[in-house]
Amino acid sequence: MAQLRRLFAQRFSLLADKADDATIERRIREAVELVGATPWILVFAILVASVGLNVNSTAVIIGAMLISPLMGPIMGAGLGVAIYDFALVKKSLFNLAIATTISLLVSSIYFALSPLQEAQSELLARTAPTLWDVLIALFGGFAGIIGVTRQERSNVVPGVAIATALMPPVCTAGFGIAHGEWTFVAGALYLYTINCVFIALAAIAGIRILRLKRHGFEDAVVERRVKLSLLVLVLGTTVPSGYLAVRLVKAEYFKSRALLCCTGILLRSNSRGRYQH
């Protein structure tokens, strides 16, 4: 049994190929910055995503998510909370707010000018988040923080950006603003909030597991406040998604039952027709 535990620990150890703390911090801090070329990349990524949603092209939307720089400030906020560097938390949240504002503005202008006014299925899919979106963001966030803390750089973070879909919800909110569809705006921004909160939460947990050195003074009162704030934030984003997930399951169950009933009626009708013939 002891040998089995050792083999398991060796196979699943997160510390075996972990980069040093300074390298991890440098990578995440660099991605937080929103200056120079990064805002331009964000603008063009938003335009690509908006076009993809407008013409209902999944491939184009995936391309936009790959080049989006939105993951950086979210990971930075998670790192800041985990190591008690609240200056980094403020900087990350400030840059995330700027990036979100730019994204909403650019996407709203695009959809206001676009001759294609209909809301396509790719756009509608981002208006009603559920508990499954919470799980996607959480698991994707864990994959992202593990990938960014390895000695060798990996392609995990772009994959996380695709899985958690940070870019499309913002563009969907821009569509709602451009057309006065405020339910679209609320649903899309809620999905965006879920993604941001749970990616950051996974980053916090991952960094604590990897034992990065804390910078700030570890005060018990401050720690309790941080934990309480995180708990309130997590519950505030999870509970409504759970309610929407229950509604979705009930709707899917109703549709499947209705389909079975319709199929049964058609089969009985065809059987009677053959018998009478």
NUTIMI-798764 format. One line per field, with one value per residue: residue number from 1; x, y, z of N, C-alpha, C, O in turn. Coordinates in steps of 0.1 Angstrom, whole numbers, plus 5000, padded with zeros to 4 digits. Example, Ala and Ser with C-alpha at 12.3 -4.5 7.8 and 13.67 -1.06 7.14 Angstrom:
REM residues 2
nr: (1  2)
n_xx: (5132  5128)
n_yy: (4943  4978)
n_zz: (5078  5071)
ca_xx: (5123  5137)
ca_yy: (4955  4989)
ca_zz: (5078  5071)
c_xx: (5132  5129)
c_yy: (4967  5000)
c_zz: (5078  5079)
o_xx: (5142  5134)
o_yy: (4967  5011)
o_zz: (5085  5080)
***
This chain:
REM residues 277
nr: (1  2  3  4  5  6  7  8  9  10  11  12  13  14  15  16  17  18  19  20  21  22  23  24  25  26  27  28  29  30  31  32  33  34  35  36  37  38  39  40  41  42  43  44  45  46  47  48  49  50  51  52  53  54  55  56  57  58  59  60  61  62  63  64  65  66  67  68  69  70  71  72  73  74  75  76  77  78  79  80  81  82  83  84  85  86  87  88  89  90  91  92  93  94  95  96  97  98  99  100  101  102  103  104  105  106  107  108  109  110  111  112  113  114  115  116  117  118  119  120  121  122  123  124  125  126  127  128  129  130  131  132  133  134  135  136  137  138  139  140  141  142  143  144  145  146  147  148  149  150  151  152  153  154  155  156  157  158  159  160  161  162  163  164  165  166  167  168  169  170  171  172  173  174  175  176  177  178  179  180  181  182  183  184  185  186  187  188  189  190  191  192  193  194  195  196  197  198  199  200  201  202  203  204  205  206  207  208  209  210  211  212  213  214  215  216  217  218  219  220  221  222  223  224  225  226  227  228  229  230  231  232  233  234  235  236  237  238  239  240  241  242  243  244  245  246  247  248  249  250  251  252  253  254  255  256  257  258  259  260  261  262  263  264  265  266  267  268  269  270  271  272  273  274  275  276  277)
n_xx: (5008  5019  5039  5022  5010  5032  5039  5016  5017  5041  5033  5013  5023  5024  5046  5068  5077  5075  5079  5103  5094  5098  5098  5072  5057  5066  5057  5029  5025  5034  5014  4993  4995  4982  4990  5006  5009  4989  4962  4954  4955  4934  4912  4910  4906  4881  4866  4869  4856  4830  4822  4823  4802  4781  4779  4775  4797  4815  4842  4855  4849  4863  4889  4891  4890  4914  4933  4927  4935  4924  4926  4949  4947  4928  4941  4961  4948  4940  4965  4974  4956  4962  4989  4988  4993  4981  4983  4988  4964  4946  4957  4953  4925  4917  4929  4914  4888  4891  4897  4873  4855  4865  4860  4832  4824  4836  4824  4797  4796  4803  4781  4760  4764  4765  4749  4736  4712  4700  4698  4719  4724  4748  4752  4729  4734  4750  4735  4722  4735  4745  4749  4767  4784  4798  4813  4828  4844  4857  4872  4886  4901  4918  4933  4945  4961  4978  4992  5005  5024  5044  5077  5084  5069  5035  5006  4984  4970  4958  4940  4924  4913  4896  4879  4866  4856  4858  4856  4833  4809  4811  4810  4784  4770  4776  4761  4735  4735  4737  4712  4693  4685  4682  4680  4697  4721  4723  4723  4746  4767  4766  4774  4800  4810  4808  4828  4851  4853  4855  4877  4897  4894  4902  4928  4938  4935  4951  4977  4980  4982  5005  5023  5034  5054  5042  5037  5026  5019  5008  4980  4956  4930  4928  4930  4907  4888  4893  4888  4860  4850  4856  4840  4814  4814  4816  4793  4774  4777  4773  4748  4725  4732  4728  4701  4692  4703  4687  4663  4669  4674  4648  4634  4647  4640  4612  4610  4621  4603  4580  4588  4590  4563  4552  4564  4555  4527  4528  4539  4518  4497  4507  4507  4480  4472  4485  4472  4445  4448)
n_yy: (4988  5012  5015  5018  5043  5059  5057  5068  5094  5103  5101  5120  5143  5178  5193  5184  5192  5219  5254  5278  5301  5328  5329  5320  5341  5362  5356  5356  5383  5398  5392  5406  5433  5460  5475  5493  5471  5453  5464  5469  5443  5432  5448  5440  5413  5413  5424  5403  5382  5393  5394  5367  5358  5372  5361  5336  5317  5292  5285  5310  5323  5308  5313  5340  5338  5326  5345  5364  5387  5385  5367  5372  5395  5383  5359  5373  5387  5365  5355  5377  5377  5352  5354  5375  5400  5429  5451  5442  5429  5450  5463  5444  5440  5466  5468  5447  5457  5479  5465  5451  5472  5484  5462  5460  5485  5484  5461  5469  5491  5478  5460  5478  5490  5469  5452  5428  5419  5399  5377  5351  5315  5310  5333  5335  5313  5323  5337  5326  5314  5285  5261  5244  5260  5272  5250  5245  5268  5267  5242  5246  5269  5257  5240  5259  5274  5254  5248  5273  5274  5256  5244  5242  5261  5257  5249  5253  5275  5291  5271  5270  5295  5291  5271  5282  5305  5335  5358  5357  5361  5389  5401  5394  5408  5433  5432  5432  5457  5473  5468  5473  5451  5441  5419  5401  5415  5413  5385  5377  5392  5381  5355  5361  5371  5348  5332  5348  5350  5323  5313  5329  5321  5294  5298  5310  5289  5270  5282  5284  5256  5250  5264  5290  5317  5340  5375  5396  5408  5384  5387  5378  5389  5402  5380  5365  5383  5383  5356  5356  5374  5362  5339  5350  5361  5338  5323  5342  5341  5315  5304  5316  5305  5278  5276  5283  5261  5240  5248  5245  5217  5207  5218  5204  5178  5180  5185  5161  5142  5151  5147  5119  5113  5124  5108  5083  5086  5091  5066  5048  5059  5053  5026  5019  5029  5011  4988  4993  4996)
n_zz: (5000  5008  4988  4966  4972  4970  4943  4932  4942  4930  4903  4900  4910  4914  4919  4907  4880  4884  4878  4891  4917  4912  4883  4877  4889  4873  4847  4850  4860  4838  4819  4829  4822  4802  4779  4751  4725  4733  4739  4713  4702  4717  4708  4681  4684  4696  4675  4656  4670  4672  4645  4640  4657  4646  4620  4627  4629  4642  4640  4635  4659  4678  4669  4676  4704  4709  4704  4723  4750  4775  4796  4811  4831  4848  4858  4871  4892  4907  4915  4930  4952  4963  4972  4988  4977  4974  4959  4934  4929  4928  4905  4886  4885  4878  4852  4840  4842  4824  4800  4797  4794  4770  4753  4754  4743  4717  4705  4707  4690  4666  4662  4661  4637  4619  4591  4595  4615  4630  4658  4661  4666  4679  4693  4709  4726  4746  4765  4786  4812  4831  4858  4847  4833  4854  4863  4841  4839  4864  4863  4840  4848  4867  4851  4836  4855  4863  4839  4834  4854  4849  4842  4815  4789  4780  4758  4772  4783  4761  4753  4776  4774  4752  4761  4783  4772  4772  4756  4737  4754  4762  4737  4731  4750  4740  4716  4727  4740  4717  4704  4723  4738  4768  4784  4771  4776  4804  4808  4794  4805  4831  4826  4818  4842  4858  4845  4849  4878  4886  4873  4884  4911  4909  4902  4925  4944  4931  4932  4960  4966  4952  4968  4966  4977  5001  4998  5012  5046  5068  5082  5106  5107  5082  5065  5072  5063  5035  5029  5036  5018  4993  4996  4997  4971  4955  4962  4954  4926  4920  4930  4915  4889  4895  4898  4872  4859  4869  4857  4831  4829  4835  4813  4792  4799  4796  4768  4758  4767  4753  4727  4727  4731  4708  4688  4695  4689  4661  4653  4661  4645  4619  4620  4622  4598  4580  4587  4581  4553)
ca_xx: (5000  5028  5045  5012  5008  5044  5037  5005  5023  5050  5026  5004  5029  5025  5058  5080  5082  5071  5089  5105  5084  5100  5094  5058  5052  5069  5048  5015  5025  5036  5002  4984  4997  4973  4996  5013  5002  4979  4949  4951  4951  4921  4902  4909  4900  4867  4860  4868  4846  4817  4819  4819  4788  4772  4776  4773  4808  4822  4857  4859  4848  4874  4901  4891  4893  4928  4942  4922  4944  4916  4930  4960  4943  4921  4951  4968  4940  4941  4979  4975  4949  4969  5002  4986  4998  4968  4986  4986  4949  4940  4961  4947  4911  4917  4931  4903  4877  4894  4896  4859  4849  4869  4853  4818  4823  4839  4814  4784  4797  4802  4767  4751  4767  4763  4736  4730  4706  4694  4706  4722  4724  4760  4750  4719  4739  4757  4726  4716  4745  4740  4759  4778  4794  4806  4822  4838  4853  4866  4881  4895  4910  4928  4942  4953  4972  4988  4999  5014  5034  5053  5091  5083  5056  5026  4995  4972  4962  4949  4929  4915  4906  4886  4869  4858  4849  4857  4853  4819  4798  4813  4804  4769  4765  4776  4749  4724  4735  4734  4699  4684  4681  4688  4681  4709  4732  4723  4727  4760  4776  4766  4783  4813  4813  4811  4841  4862  4853  4859  4891  4905  4893  4910  4942  4941  4936  4963  4989  4982  4986  5019  5031  5042  5057  5033  5044  5020  5019  4997  4972  4944  4918  4927  4928  4893  4880  4895  4880  4846  4847  4856  4828  4802  4815  4814  4779  4766  4777  4769  4734  4716  4734  4722  4686  4691  4706  4675  4653  4674  4672  4634  4630  4652  4631  4599  4612  4623  4590  4571  4593  4586  4549  4549  4569  4545  4515  4531  4540  4504  4490  4512  4503  4466  4471  4488  4462  4433  4451)
ca_yy: (5000  5024  5017  5023  5057  5066  5057  5077  5107  5106  5103  5132  5154  5191  5200  5177  5201  5233  5264  5285  5311  5341  5327  5320  5355  5371  5352  5361  5397  5403  5391  5416  5446  5463  5487  5490  5463  5445  5469  5467  5429  5431  5454  5432  5400  5416  5425  5390  5375  5399  5390  5353  5357  5378  5352  5322  5309  5287  5286  5324  5327  5301  5321  5352  5334  5322  5357  5374  5388  5387  5358  5378  5402  5374  5352  5382  5389  5353  5355  5387  5373  5340  5358  5387  5412  5436  5461  5434  5426  5463  5466  5434  5443  5478  5464  5439  5467  5487  5456  5448  5485  5485  5452  5464  5496  5480  5452  5476  5499  5469  5454  5489  5493  5457  5451  5416  5423  5388  5370  5338  5305  5311  5345  5331  5304  5330  5345  5319  5306  5275  5255  5237  5270  5273  5239  5247  5279  5262  5232  5253  5277  5248  5236  5271  5277  5243  5250  5285  5272  5245  5248  5244  5267  5248  5256  5251  5287  5293  5261  5274  5307  5286  5263  5291  5315  5348  5368  5357  5368  5403  5406  5392  5420  5444  5431  5436  5472  5480  5466  5475  5438  5442  5405  5396  5421  5407  5371  5376  5397  5371  5344  5366  5372  5335  5328  5356  5346  5309  5312  5335  5312  5282  5303  5312  5275  5263  5289  5279  5242  5250  5270  5302  5325  5351  5387  5405  5404  5375  5391  5369  5396  5404  5367  5362  5392  5378  5344  5359  5381  5351  5330  5358  5362  5325  5320  5351  5338  5301  5301  5318  5295  5265  5278  5282  5248  5232  5251  5239  5202  5205  5221  5193  5166  5182  5183  5147  5135  5156  5140  5105  5112  5126  5096  5072  5089  5088  5051  5043  5063  5046  5012  5019  5031  4999  4978  4996  4993)
ca_zz: (5000  5008  4975  4957  4975  4965  4929  4929  4945  4919  4890  4900  4917  4907  4922  4900  4869  4886  4876  4903  4921  4904  4869  4877  4891  4862  4836  4853  4860  4824  4812  4834  4815  4791  4773  4739  4715  4739  4737  4699  4700  4723  4699  4669  4688  4698  4662  4650  4677  4669  4632  4641  4663  4636  4609  4633  4626  4654  4638  4637  4673  4684  4666  4684  4718  4710  4705  4733  4761  4787  4807  4819  4844  4857  4865  4880  4904  4915  4921  4940  4964  4969  4978  4996  4970  4970  4948  4921  4928  4923  4891  4877  4884  4870  4838  4836  4839  4812  4789  4796  4788  4756  4746  4753  4734  4703  4701  4706  4677  4655  4660  4657  4623  4610  4584  4599  4628  4637  4668  4657  4677  4687  4702  4719  4735  4757  4772  4798  4818  4841  4867  4839  4830  4866  4863  4830  4843  4875  4858  4830  4856  4873  4840  4832  4865  4863  4827  4835  4865  4845  4837  4800  4785  4772  4751  4780  4786  4750  4754  4786  4769  4743  4768  4792  4763  4778  4746  4732  4763  4762  4724  4732  4758  4731  4708  4735  4741  4704  4700  4734  4744  4781  4789  4765  4783  4818  4808  4788  4816  4842  4821  4818  4856  4862  4840  4856  4892  4889  4868  4895  4922  4906  4902  4940  4950  4925  4937  4974  4965  4948  4979  4963  4989  5003  4999  5022  5060  5070  5093  5107  5104  5068  5059  5074  5054  5022  5027  5036  5005  4983  4998  4992  4956  4949  4963  4946  4912  4918  4933  4903  4879  4898  4895  4858  4855  4872  4847  4818  4830  4834  4799  4784  4802  4790  4754  4755  4769  4743  4715  4728  4729  4693  4681  4697  4682  4647  4651  4662  4633  4608  4622  4619  4583  4573  4590  4573  4539)
c_xx: (5009  5035  5035  5010  5020  5043  5027  5010  5032  5043  5018  5010  5029  5038  5070  5086  5078  5082  5092  5096  5085  5096  5079  5052  5054  5060  5034  5015  5026  5022  4991  4984  4988  4978  5003  5004  4990  4965  4945  4947  4937  4910  4900  4903  4885  4860  4858  4857  4832  4813  4815  4805  4778  4768  4775  4784  4816  4837  4862  4859  4860  4887  4902  4895  4908  4937  4938  4932  4936  4920  4940  4956  4936  4931  4959  4961  4941  4954  4980  4968  4957  4981  5000  4993  4987  4970  4984  4971  4943  4944  4954  4932  4909  4918  4920  4891  4879  4892  4881  4852  4852  4861  4838  4816  4826  4828  4800  4785  4796  4788  4757  4752  4765  4750  4729  4725  4701  4703  4707  4723  4737  4759  4740  4724  4747  4748  4720  4726  4739  4752  4770  4788  4803  4817  4833  4848  4863  4876  4891  4905  4921  4938  4951  4964  4982  4997  5009  5025  5044  5067  5090  5069  5048  5015  4982  4963  4953  4938  4919  4906  4894  4875  4860  4851  4847  4852  4839  4808  4799  4807  4789  4763  4765  4765  4737  4723  4731  4719  4688  4678  4688  4689  4694  4721  4734  4729  4742  4770  4777  4775  4797  4818  4817  4825  4853  4864  4859  4873  4900  4905  4902  4925  4946  4944  4949  4976  4991  4987  5001  5029  5040  5043  5048  5041  5039  5021  5006  4989  4960  4931  4916  4924  4913  4884  4881  4887  4865  4842  4846  4844  4815  4802  4811  4799  4770  4766  4772  4754  4725  4719  4729  4707  4684  4694  4694  4664  4656  4671  4657  4629  4635  4643  4618  4600  4614  4611  4580  4575  4589  4571  4545  4553  4560  4532  4517  4532  4526  4496  4494  4508  4488  4464  4474  4478  4449  4435  4450)
c_yy: (5013  5026  5022  5038  5065  5068  5067  5092  5112  5109  5116  5144  5167  5199  5195  5187  5215  5243  5271  5297  5324  5340  5327  5334  5364  5368  5358  5376  5404  5403  5400  5429  5448  5476  5483  5483  5456  5451  5467  5452  5426  5436  5445  5418  5402  5417  5412  5382  5380  5395  5375  5350  5362  5369  5338  5312  5305  5288  5300  5328  5320  5308  5333  5349  5331  5335  5368  5375  5389  5378  5364  5384  5393  5365  5361  5385  5377  5352  5365  5383  5361  5344  5370  5400  5420  5447  5454  5431  5439  5466  5456  5437  5456  5476  5456  5447  5475  5478  5453  5460  5486  5474  5455  5475  5492  5471  5459  5484  5489  5464  5465  5492  5481  5456  5438  5418  5411  5381  5356  5328  5306  5323  5341  5322  5310  5339  5339  5309  5297  5271  5249  5248  5273  5262  5240  5257  5274  5252  5238  5262  5269  5243  5247  5274  5266  5245  5262  5284  5261  5252  5251  5250  5257  5256  5255  5263  5291  5283  5265  5286  5302  5279  5272  5302  5328  5359  5368  5364  5383  5408  5404  5404  5432  5444  5436  5451  5479  5479  5468  5462  5436  5428  5398  5402  5415  5393  5369  5381  5388  5360  5349  5367  5358  5330  5335  5351  5333  5306  5317  5326  5300  5286  5305  5298  5269  5269  5285  5265  5242  5258  5281  5311  5337  5364  5396  5400  5396  5378  5383  5376  5398  5391  5363  5370  5387  5366  5346  5365  5371  5342  5337  5359  5349  5321  5329  5348  5323  5298  5304  5308  5281  5265  5276  5269  5238  5235  5245  5224  5199  5207  5209  5180  5168  5180  5168  5139  5139  5149  5126  5103  5114  5114  5085  5074  5087  5073  5044  5046  5055  5031  5010  5020  5019  4988  4980  4993  4978)
c_zz: (5000  4995  4965  4959  4969  4950  4924  4931  4934  4906  4889  4908  4908  4910  4914  4889  4871  4884  4890  4905  4913  4890  4868  4879  4879  4850  4838  4853  4846  4817  4817  4827  4803  4785  4760  4729  4720  4737  4722  4696  4705  4713  4687  4672  4690  4684  4655  4657  4674  4655  4633  4647  4653  4625  4613  4629  4639  4652  4640  4652  4681  4681  4674  4699  4719  4711  4715  4745  4775  4799  4816  4832  4854  4865  4875  4893  4913  4922  4932  4953  4971  4976  4986  4990  4965  4960  4935  4919  4922  4908  4882  4875  4876  4855  4832  4833  4827  4799  4786  4789  4773  4748  4744  4743  4719  4698  4698  4693  4665  4652  4657  4642  4613  4604  4588  4614  4636  4647  4664  4669  4686  4697  4713  4730  4747  4765  4784  4804  4829  4850  4859  4835  4841  4866  4852  4834  4854  4870  4848  4837  4862  4863  4836  4842  4865  4851  4828  4845  4861  4841  4822  4797  4777  4766  4759  4781  4774  4750  4764  4781  4759  4751  4777  4784  4769  4768  4741  4741  4762  4748  4724  4739  4749  4721  4715  4737  4728  4700  4711  4740  4757  4787  4783  4773  4797  4817  4804  4799  4828  4838  4822  4833  4861  4858  4848  4871  4894  4883  4879  4907  4921  4907  4917  4946  4944  4931  4952  4974  4962  4958  4975  4976  4989  5005  5011  5036  5062  5083  5094  5103  5089  5061  5060  5064  5039  5019  5027  5023  4993  4984  4993  4977  4949  4950  4955  4931  4910  4919  4921  4892  4882  4895  4880  4853  4857  4861  4834  4818  4828  4820  4790  4786  4795  4774  4750  4756  4758  4730  4715  4725  4714  4685  4683  4690  4667  4644  4651  4649  4621  4608  4618  4604  4576  4575  4582  4558  4536)
o_xx: (5006  5037  5039  5008  5018  5046  5028  5007  5032  5047  5018  5003  5033  5040  5081  5098  5077  5094  5084  5090  5076  5090  5074  5043  5046  5055  5029  5005  5020  5019  4981  4973  4985  4971  5005  4993  4980  4956  4933  4938  4930  4900  4888  4895  4877  4849  4848  4849  4822  4801  4805  4798  4767  4757  4774  4781  4822  4844  4873  4868  4866  4896  4913  4902  4914  4947  4944  4937  4942  4917  4940  4960  4936  4929  4963  4967  4942  4955  4985  4973  4958  4984  5011  4998  4983  4961  4979  4967  4935  4935  4950  4927  4899  4911  4916  4884  4870  4886  4877  4843  4843  4856  4833  4806  4818  4824  4793  4775  4789  4783  4747  4743  4763  4740  4717  4733  4697  4715  4697  4724  4736  4765  4742  4719  4749  4753  4713  4725  4729  4763  4781  4800  4815  4828  4844  4860  4874  4888  4903  4917  4933  4950  4963  4976  4994  5010  5021  5034  5052  5067  5096  5059  5053  5014  4971  4951  4942  4926  4907  4894  4884  4863  4848  4842  4835  4844  4833  4800  4789  4800  4782  4752  4756  4759  4728  4712  4724  4714  4677  4668  4698  4697  4700  4731  4745  4737  4749  4780  4787  4782  4806  4830  4826  4833  4862  4875  4868  4880  4911  4916  4909  4933  4958  4954  4956  4986  5003  4996  5009  5041  5051  5034  5046  5051  5047  5024  4995  4992  4953  4923  4906  4917  4907  4875  4871  4880  4858  4831  4837  4838  4807  4791  4804  4793  4760  4756  4767  4748  4717  4709  4724  4702  4674  4688  4691  4658  4648  4666  4653  4621  4627  4640  4612  4591  4608  4608  4573  4566  4585  4567  4537  4546  4557  4526  4508  4527  4523  4488  4486  4504  4485  4455  4467  4475  4444  4426  4453)
o_yy: (5022  5038  5031  5045  5076  5078  5074  5100  5123  5118  5122  5153  5167  5209  5201  5188  5223  5240  5270  5302  5330  5350  5333  5338  5372  5378  5364  5382  5414  5412  5402  5436  5438  5486  5471  5487  5453  5443  5465  5450  5419  5429  5442  5412  5393  5412  5409  5375  5372  5391  5371  5342  5356  5368  5328  5301  5313  5292  5301  5335  5327  5310  5337  5357  5333  5334  5378  5364  5394  5382  5361  5381  5395  5364  5356  5386  5378  5348  5362  5385  5361  5338  5376  5408  5419  5451  5460  5432  5438  5469  5460  5436  5457  5480  5457  5445  5477  5482  5452  5459  5489  5477  5453  5475  5495  5473  5456  5485  5493  5465  5463  5496  5483  5459  5436  5419  5412  5380  5348  5333  5304  5322  5345  5322  5303  5347  5345  5297  5300  5275  5248  5244  5276  5265  5237  5255  5277  5253  5234  5262  5273  5243  5245  5277  5269  5244  5261  5291  5258  5263  5261  5246  5249  5269  5256  5263  5295  5287  5263  5287  5308  5282  5270  5309  5332  5368  5379  5371  5390  5419  5413  5409  5440  5455  5443  5457  5488  5488  5465  5462  5430  5426  5390  5394  5411  5389  5361  5374  5387  5355  5341  5364  5357  5325  5329  5349  5331  5297  5311  5325  5296  5279  5301  5296  5262  5262  5283  5262  5233  5258  5282  5311  5344  5364  5402  5388  5400  5372  5381  5370  5396  5390  5358  5365  5387  5364  5340  5362  5372  5339  5331  5357  5349  5317  5324  5351  5320  5291  5295  5304  5274  5255  5270  5264  5230  5226  5240  5218  5190  5200  5205  5173  5158  5173  5164  5130  5130  5145  5120  5094  5106  5110  5078  5064  5081  5069  5036  5038  5051  5025  5000  5014  5015  4981  4971  4989  4974)
o_zz: (4993  4991  4956  4950  4964  4944  4915  4923  4930  4899  4879  4911  4897  4904  4914  4889  4861  4888  4899  4895  4909  4885  4859  4871  4875  4844  4829  4848  4844  4809  4810  4826  4796  4784  4757  4725  4713  4734  4719  4688  4699  4711  4683  4664  4686  4683  4648  4650  4672  4653  4626  4642  4652  4620  4605  4626  4645  4662  4646  4656  4690  4690  4678  4705  4730  4718  4717  4750  4785  4811  4828  4843  4866  4878  4886  4903  4925  4934  4943  4964  4983  4987  4991  4998  4954  4954  4925  4907  4913  4900  4871  4863  4868  4847  4820  4823  4819  4790  4775  4781  4765  4737  4733  4734  4711  4686  4689  4685  4656  4641  4650  4636  4601  4610  4586  4623  4648  4644  4665  4680  4698  4708  4725  4741  4757  4773  4792  4802  4835  4848  4864  4833  4840  4868  4855  4831  4854  4873  4848  4833  4863  4865  4834  4838  4868  4852  4823  4845  4870  4837  4818  4802  4769  4767  4753  4780  4776  4746  4762  4784  4759  4749  4777  4789  4772  4772  4741  4736  4762  4748  4718  4736  4749  4718  4709  4736  4728  4693  4709  4746  4758  4796  4790  4776  4801  4825  4809  4801  4834  4847  4826  4835  4869  4866  4852  4875  4903  4888  4882  4913  4930  4911  4921  4953  4952  4934  4956  4983  4967  4955  4979  4984  4979  5013  5018  5038  5059  5093  5083  5097  5083  5051  5051  5058  5032  5009  5019  5017  4985  4974  4986  4970  4939  4940  4949  4924  4899  4911  4917  4885  4873  4891  4876  4843  4849  4856  4827  4808  4821  4815  4781  4777  4790  4769  4740  4748  4753  4722  4705  4718  4709  4675  4673  4684  4660  4634  4643  4644  4612  4598  4611  4598  4566  4566  4576  4551  4525)
***
